[in-house]
Amino acid sequence: MSFPIIINSTNKVSNNTYNVQLATSTDLNDYEVGISQAFIYYSWYNIYSSGPYQNNKFYFGWPYSTSSVSSYIFSLPEGRYQISDINTAFQQFMIDNGLYLLNNTTQEKTFYAEISVSATSYSCTITTRPIPNILPSGYSFPSGLGLPFNANQQPFFQFNAGYSNFNLLLGINNGSYPFGITTNANVFTKSSDFIPNIDPVGSIQIRLSCIYNLFSSNTQLLHVFTNEDSALGQIIDASPIETNYIPCTGTHRELQLTFYDQNGNILNLIDPNLIIKLV
């Protein structure tokens, strides 16, 4: 005989915690529990301003004299981004700060830094280009800084340890790229030093307060799933192919179901509309 329990949005306590009340205080030592069905919306981010990820910003330097740099902070609002989305936001940041050359006739903008991805080599690349110190004919420079003092000086990216983990998204070591105020007539490129981690949430753990999983480092581990091929905002069928039962322990009046990422960091579900059937 089995006893189904439904958990849905009415049981939400926080973005990662759902509580369900049992009819009475119940000794569960002789019971096992498993997930029969689970449907959860894909509603967590890969870019966060705080917490264990804290990966939404970096410094960007623009030279405007022989030894002076205007330092900017590029900061992304929390959300879900691909590398192409980040580069689009970065271009808008350069537009907002006047860090581009404008073709006065076509209105085409020339940027001197970008972020790109190579799917074939499983890497990301940051690129900077030499900035002219004299305006080309037919162009204007919107910034009040003025152009660099010397020809071919380049802007630079700066990733700082302890300030932000943005560099982990790109797989690039902390540092300045290129280093400081660089004069180089050639395009500068820096590719990933290690595997980029554009999505720090690789899989999701579901934990349940009443179980005792003898063989897991976390004794409350009930189920693990991924977003599969779902896009942000789509529903994930996280139901197991076959229900796996875990022994329960203790006497309970309330069951608490929680969500974490693969490393045990709290998973903030934005959309509370889920349904999970425990058996």
C-alpha positions as CSV (number, residue, x, y, z in Angstrom):
1,M,0.0,0.0,0.0
2,S,1.3,3.5,-0.8
3,F,0.4,6.9,0.4
4,P,0.8,9.9,-2.1
5,I,1.6,13.4,-0.8
6,I,1.4,16.4,-3.2
7,I,3.7,19.4,-2.8
8,N,2.9,22.6,-4.8
9,S,3.1,26.3,-4.6
10,T,0.9,26.5,-1.6
11,N,3.6,24.8,0.4
12,K,6.3,27.4,-0.4
13,V,8.2,28.8,2.6
14,S,11.1,30.4,0.6
15,N,12.7,30.2,-2.8
16,N,14.2,26.8,-2.1
17,T,12.0,25.4,0.7
18,Y,8.6,23.8,0.7
19,N,6.8,22.5,3.8
20,V,3.9,20.1,3.9
21,Q,1.9,19.2,7.0
22,L,1.0,15.6,7.8
23,A,-2.4,14.8,9.2
24,T,-0.9,13.8,12.5
25,S,2.5,13.4,14.1
26,T,3.6,10.1,12.5
27,D,6.3,7.6,13.3
28,L,7.9,7.1,9.9
29,N,10.6,4.6,10.9
30,D,8.9,1.8,9.1
31,Y,8.3,3.8,5.9
32,E,10.2,4.5,2.7
33,V,9.6,7.5,0.4
34,G,10.3,8.3,-3.2
35,I,9.4,10.8,-5.9
36,S,6.8,9.5,-8.3
37,Q,6.4,12.6,-10.4
38,A,7.9,16.1,-10.4
39,F,7.3,19.1,-12.6
40,I,9.3,22.2,-12.0
41,Y,9.7,25.4,-14.0
42,Y,13.2,26.3,-15.2
43,S,13.5,29.5,-13.3
44,W,16.9,30.0,-11.8
45,Y,19.7,32.3,-13.0
46,N,23.3,31.8,-13.9
47,I,24.3,35.4,-13.1
48,Y,24.1,36.7,-9.5
49,S,25.3,39.8,-7.7
50,S,25.8,38.0,-4.4
51,G,25.8,34.6,-2.7
52,P,28.1,31.7,-3.6
53,Y,28.2,32.7,-7.4
54,Q,28.7,36.5,-7.2
55,N,29.7,36.6,-10.9
56,N,28.0,39.7,-12.4
57,K,30.8,42.3,-12.8
58,F,34.3,43.2,-13.7
59,Y,36.6,46.3,-14.1
60,F,37.1,47.8,-17.6
61,G,39.9,50.3,-18.2
62,W,40.1,52.9,-21.0
63,P,43.4,54.8,-21.6
64,Y,43.2,58.5,-22.2
65,S,46.8,59.7,-21.6
66,T,50.3,58.3,-21.4
67,S,49.7,57.0,-17.9
68,S,46.1,57.6,-17.0
69,V,43.1,55.2,-17.2
70,S,39.5,55.8,-16.7
71,S,38.2,52.8,-14.7
72,Y,34.7,51.5,-15.2
73,I,32.7,48.8,-13.5
74,F,30.7,46.6,-16.0
75,S,27.8,45.1,-14.0
76,L,25.0,42.8,-15.2
77,P,21.6,42.7,-13.6
78,E,20.8,39.3,-12.2
79,G,19.4,37.0,-14.9
80,R,20.1,34.2,-17.3
81,Y,22.7,35.0,-20.0
82,Q,24.5,33.3,-22.8
83,I,27.9,34.7,-23.8
84,S,26.3,36.5,-26.8
85,D,23.9,38.2,-24.3
86,I,26.8,39.3,-22.1
87,N,28.6,40.8,-25.1
88,T,25.4,42.6,-26.2
89,A,25.1,44.1,-22.7
90,F,28.8,45.0,-22.8
91,Q,28.4,46.9,-26.0
92,Q,25.5,48.8,-24.5
93,F,27.7,49.6,-21.5
94,M,30.3,51.0,-23.9
95,I,27.6,53.0,-25.7
96,D,26.3,54.4,-22.4
97,N,29.8,55.5,-21.5
98,G,30.8,56.8,-25.0
99,L,33.6,54.3,-25.4
100,Y,33.3,53.8,-29.2
101,L,33.9,55.6,-32.5
102,L,30.8,56.7,-34.5
103,N,30.7,56.9,-38.3
104,N,28.9,60.2,-38.7
105,T,27.5,59.1,-42.1
106,T,26.3,55.6,-41.5
107,Q,25.9,55.9,-37.7
108,E,27.8,52.6,-37.4
109,K,29.6,52.1,-34.1
110,T,33.2,50.8,-33.8
111,F,33.9,49.0,-30.5
112,Y,37.4,48.2,-29.2
113,A,36.6,45.3,-26.9
114,E,34.4,42.3,-27.1
115,I,33.6,38.9,-25.4
116,S,32.9,35.9,-27.6
117,V,32.6,32.1,-27.5
118,S,33.9,29.3,-29.6
119,A,31.7,26.3,-29.4
120,T,34.2,24.2,-31.4
121,S,37.0,24.7,-28.9
122,Y,34.8,24.9,-25.8
123,S,36.3,28.2,-24.8
124,C,35.6,31.9,-24.5
125,T,37.7,34.8,-25.8
126,I,38.1,38.4,-24.8
127,T,39.5,40.8,-27.5
128,T,40.8,44.3,-27.4
129,R,41.9,46.5,-30.4
130,P,44.2,49.5,-30.7
131,I,42.4,52.8,-30.3
132,P,43.4,55.6,-32.7
133,N,44.7,58.8,-31.0
134,I,43.6,60.9,-33.9
135,L,40.0,60.8,-35.2
136,P,39.7,59.2,-38.6
137,S,38.0,61.4,-41.2
138,G,34.2,61.2,-40.9
139,Y,34.2,59.8,-37.3
140,S,33.4,61.2,-33.9
141,F,34.2,60.1,-30.4
142,P,31.3,60.7,-28.0
143,S,33.2,60.5,-24.7
144,G,34.3,63.6,-23.0
145,L,37.6,61.8,-22.1
146,G,39.1,62.3,-25.5
147,L,41.1,59.7,-27.4
148,P,44.3,58.1,-25.9
149,F,47.4,60.3,-26.0
150,N,49.5,57.7,-27.9
151,A,48.4,55.7,-30.9
152,N,47.5,52.1,-30.5
153,Q,46.8,52.1,-26.8
154,Q,44.3,49.5,-25.9
155,P,41.5,49.2,-23.3
156,F,41.7,46.3,-20.9
157,F,39.6,43.8,-18.9
158,Q,40.5,43.3,-15.2
159,F,39.2,40.4,-13.2
160,N,39.9,40.6,-9.5
161,A,39.8,37.6,-7.0
162,G,37.5,38.3,-4.1
163,Y,35.6,41.0,-6.0
164,S,33.6,38.9,-8.5
165,N,33.7,35.5,-10.0
166,F,32.9,36.7,-13.5
167,N,36.2,35.2,-14.8
168,L,34.8,31.7,-14.0
169,L,32.1,32.2,-16.6
170,L,34.7,32.7,-19.2
171,G,37.3,30.2,-17.9
172,I,39.9,32.9,-17.6
173,N,42.4,33.4,-14.7
174,N,42.1,36.6,-12.6
175,G,44.3,39.4,-13.9
176,S,44.4,42.3,-16.3
177,Y,44.1,41.6,-20.1
178,P,46.1,43.1,-21.7
179,F,48.3,44.1,-18.7
180,G,47.8,47.8,-17.8
181,I,48.1,50.5,-20.4
182,T,49.4,48.6,-23.5
183,T,50.5,50.1,-26.7
184,N,50.1,47.4,-29.4
185,A,49.2,47.9,-33.0
186,N,47.9,44.3,-33.1
187,V,44.6,42.9,-31.9
188,F,44.9,41.4,-28.5
189,T,43.1,38.1,-27.7
190,K,42.9,36.1,-24.5
191,S,41.2,32.7,-24.5
192,S,40.0,30.5,-21.7
193,D,42.7,29.1,-19.3
194,F,40.2,26.5,-18.1
195,I,36.8,25.2,-18.9
196,P,34.3,28.1,-18.9
197,N,31.4,27.7,-16.4
198,I,28.7,29.8,-18.0
199,D,26.1,27.8,-16.1
200,P,27.2,27.3,-12.5
201,V,24.0,25.3,-11.8
202,G,24.7,22.0,-13.6
203,S,22.2,19.8,-11.7
204,I,19.7,20.1,-8.9
205,Q,19.4,18.1,-5.7
206,I,16.1,17.6,-4.0
207,R,16.4,16.9,-0.2
208,L,13.7,15.7,2.2
209,S,13.8,16.2,5.9
210,C,12.3,12.8,7.0
211,I,14.8,10.5,5.2
212,Y,18.0,8.9,6.1
213,N,20.1,8.2,3.0
214,L,22.8,6.0,4.4
215,F,25.1,6.1,1.4
216,S,25.0,9.8,0.6
217,S,27.2,12.5,2.0
218,N,24.0,14.3,2.6
219,T,21.6,12.0,4.4
220,Q,18.5,13.9,3.2
221,L,19.3,13.5,-0.5
222,L,16.2,12.2,-2.3
223,H,16.5,12.9,-6.0
224,V,18.8,14.6,-8.6
225,F,17.8,16.1,-12.0
226,T,18.9,18.5,-14.7
227,N,17.1,21.0,-16.8
228,E,17.6,18.7,-19.8
229,D,16.7,20.6,-23.0
230,S,14.3,23.1,-21.3
231,A,14.7,26.8,-21.9
232,L,14.3,29.4,-19.2
233,G,10.6,29.6,-18.3
234,Q,9.7,26.1,-19.6
235,I,8.6,23.3,-17.4
236,I,11.0,20.5,-16.6
237,D,9.7,16.9,-16.2
238,A,12.0,15.9,-13.4
239,S,10.1,12.6,-12.7
240,P,12.4,9.6,-12.3
241,I,12.0,6.7,-14.7
242,E,11.4,4.5,-11.8
243,T,10.6,5.6,-8.2
244,N,13.6,5.0,-5.9
245,Y,12.6,4.6,-2.3
246,I,14.7,5.9,0.6
247,P,14.2,4.8,4.2
248,C,12.5,7.4,6.5
249,T,13.6,8.0,10.1
250,G,12.0,9.7,13.1
251,T,8.5,11.0,14.0
252,H,7.3,13.9,12.0
253,R,4.3,16.3,11.8
254,E,5.9,18.3,9.0
255,L,8.0,17.4,6.0
256,Q,10.4,19.9,4.5
257,L,11.5,19.6,0.9
258,T,14.5,21.7,-0.3
259,F,16.4,22.5,-3.5
260,Y,20.2,22.8,-3.9
261,D,22.6,22.9,-6.8
262,Q,25.2,20.1,-7.4
263,N,27.6,21.7,-4.9
264,G,25.1,22.1,-2.1
265,N,24.4,25.8,-2.7
266,I,20.9,27.0,-2.1
267,L,18.9,27.0,-5.4
268,N,16.7,30.1,-5.7
269,L,13.6,29.1,-7.7
270,I,12.0,32.2,-9.0
271,D,8.8,30.5,-10.1
272,P,7.1,28.7,-7.2
273,N,4.6,26.9,-9.5
274,L,5.7,23.3,-9.2
275,I,4.1,20.0,-8.3
276,I,5.8,17.0,-6.8
277,K,4.2,13.8,-5.9
278,L,5.8,11.9,-3.0
279,V,4.9,8.2,-2.4
